[in-house]
Amino acid sequence: MDWTAEARQDFDAMPADGRQLVLAARAELITAPDPYYRGIDADACLPHWITVRPLTSTKPGGPHIADLAGGRGWLIYTFIRRHAVPQITVIEAFWT
């Protein structure tokens, strides 16, 4: 998983509990067969504190948002499917 410079700065500035949830969400995303969780109830296998949805409903293949802890934080990320090494890039990280 890669981070934009701004997203990495935001992550580094988070309190410890926020960083811990972000790292747990990261583990879920990088081990998923499809980090965009396409389809009805596709994210049902995720822990109860994370939901994934397209950032814009008209672009289901575009950036996605992983809502954390009921809206206390989120990760906005893109996913590039590659044969050898798929790439997830976090473009925004937020925690309240």
Residue pairs with C-beta under 8 A, 6 or more apart in sequence:
1 26
1 29
1 30
1 77
1 88
1 89
1 90
2 87
2 88
2 89
2 90
3 11
3 89
3 90
3 93
4 89
4 90
4 91
4 92
6 92
7 75
7 90
7 91
7 92
7 93
8 90
8 93
10 92
10 93
10 94
10 95
11 19
11 22
11 90
11 93
14 22
14 73
14 93
14 95
15 95
18 72
18 73
18 95
19 95
21 49
21 68
21 69
21 73
21 95
22 68
22 73
22 75
22 93
22 95
24 47
25 50
25 66
25 68
25 75
26 75
28 46
28 47
28 50
29 35
29 66
29 75
29 77
29 88
30 88
34 42
35 52
35 64
35 77
35 79
35 86
35 88
36 52
36 54
36 60
36 61
36 64
36 79
37 43
37 46
37 52
37 64
38 60
43 50
43 51
43 52
46 52
49 68
49 69
49 70
50 66
50 67
50 68
51 66
51 67
52 64
52 65
52 66
52 67
53 64
53 65
53 67
54 60
54 62
54 63
54 64
54 65
55 62
55 63
55 64
55 65
55 76
56 62
56 63
62 78
63 76
63 77
63 78
63 91
64 76
64 77
64 78
64 79
65 74
65 75
65 76
65 77
66 74
66 75
66 76
66 77
67 73
67 74
68 74
68 75
68 95
72 95
72 96
73 93
73 94
73 95
73 96
74 92
74 93
74 94
75 90
75 92
75 93
75 94
76 90
76 91
76 92
76 93
77 88
77 89
77 90
77 91
78 88
78 89
78 91
79 86
79 87
79 88
80 86
80 87
80 88
80 89
